[in-house]
Amino acid sequence: MGEAVEAGDAAGAYRVILTHFSQRYPKIPVFDETYMHKACIAFDLMSVNLADLPMLPSVVPYLKLLFPDEMSINEAD
C-alpha cells in the first residue's frame, strides 16, 4: 500500500484510491497513519463522485468499525 501512495505522491495525485487488495484474501488493508490523509479504499462496482474526494480519507476509520473481521493485519495479505 505504501508504494501505491508514494507513486501517487510522485505523480502529484490529490488522492489515491486503493482497489483490488488481494484475490486470495479479500481483506481491507490496515492503513499506516502516514498515508491516512491521502489514501482511501474502494470496492468492486463502487463509484466515486469527484466532489467527494476531499472527505474520502475520513471514511476509512468508519470502515474499520463496520468491517472489523475484514481488516488485514499485514499488508502482505
C-alpha positions as CSV (number, residue, x, y, z in Angstrom):
1,M,0.0,0.0,0.0
2,G,2.8,2.4,0.8
3,E,4.3,2.0,-2.7
4,A,0.9,2.9,-4.3
5,V,0.6,6.1,-2.2
6,E,4.2,7.1,-2.8
7,A,3.6,6.6,-6.6
8,G,0.6,8.8,-6.3
9,D,2.6,11.4,-4.4
10,A,5.3,11.3,-7.1
11,A,2.6,11.8,-9.8
12,G,1.1,14.7,-7.9
13,A,-2.2,12.9,-7.3
14,Y,-4.6,14.6,-4.9
15,R,-6.0,11.3,-3.7
16,V,-5.0,7.7,-4.1
17,I,-7.9,5.2,-4.2
18,L,-6.8,1.7,-3.5
19,T,-8.6,-1.3,-5.1
20,H,-8.0,-5.0,-5.6
21,F,-6.2,-5.7,-2.3
22,S,-5.8,-9.4,-2.8
23,Q,-7.5,-12.1,-4.8
24,R,-6.7,-14.8,-2.3
25,Y,-7.5,-12.8,0.8
26,P,-10.2,-10.1,0.2
27,K,-9.3,-8.1,3.4
28,I,-9.2,-4.4,3.9
29,P,-5.6,-3.2,4.4
30,V,-4.7,-1.6,7.7
31,F,-3.7,2.0,6.9
32,D,-0.4,3.4,8.2
33,E,-1.2,6.8,9.7
34,T,1.4,8.2,7.4
35,Y,-1.0,7.6,4.4
36,M,-4.3,8.4,6.0
37,H,-4.5,12.0,4.6
38,K,-4.0,10.9,1.0
39,A,-5.4,7.4,0.6
40,C,-8.8,5.8,0.6
41,I,-10.2,2.4,-0.5
42,A,-12.8,1.4,-3.0
43,F,-14.7,-1.8,-3.5
44,D,-15.9,-3.6,-6.7
45,L,-18.6,-1.6,-8.5
46,M,-18.1,1.4,-6.3
47,S,-18.4,4.8,-8.0
48,V,-16.9,8.0,-6.6
49,N,-18.2,11.5,-7.1
50,L,-15.2,13.8,-7.6
51,A,-16.8,16.3,-5.3
52,D,-16.4,13.7,-2.5
53,L,-12.6,13.4,-2.9
54,P,-11.8,15.8,0.0
55,M,-13.7,13.7,2.5
56,L,-12.8,10.1,1.3
57,P,-9.8,9.5,3.6
58,S,-12.0,10.3,6.6
59,V,-14.2,7.3,5.7
60,V,-11.5,4.7,6.5
61,P,-11.9,4.7,10.3
62,Y,-15.6,4.0,9.9
63,L,-14.9,1.1,7.5
64,K,-12.8,-0.3,10.3
65,L,-15.8,-0.2,12.6
66,L,-18.2,-1.6,10.1
67,F,-15.9,-4.4,8.9
68,P,-13.6,-5.4,11.8
69,D,-13.3,-9.0,10.7
70,E,-12.3,-7.9,7.2
71,M,-9.3,-5.8,8.4
72,S,-6.0,-7.3,7.4
73,I,-3.2,-7.1,10.0
74,N,-0.4,-7.5,7.5
75,E,-0.2,-5.6,4.2
76,A,1.3,-8.7,2.6
77,D,-2.1,-10.4,2.9
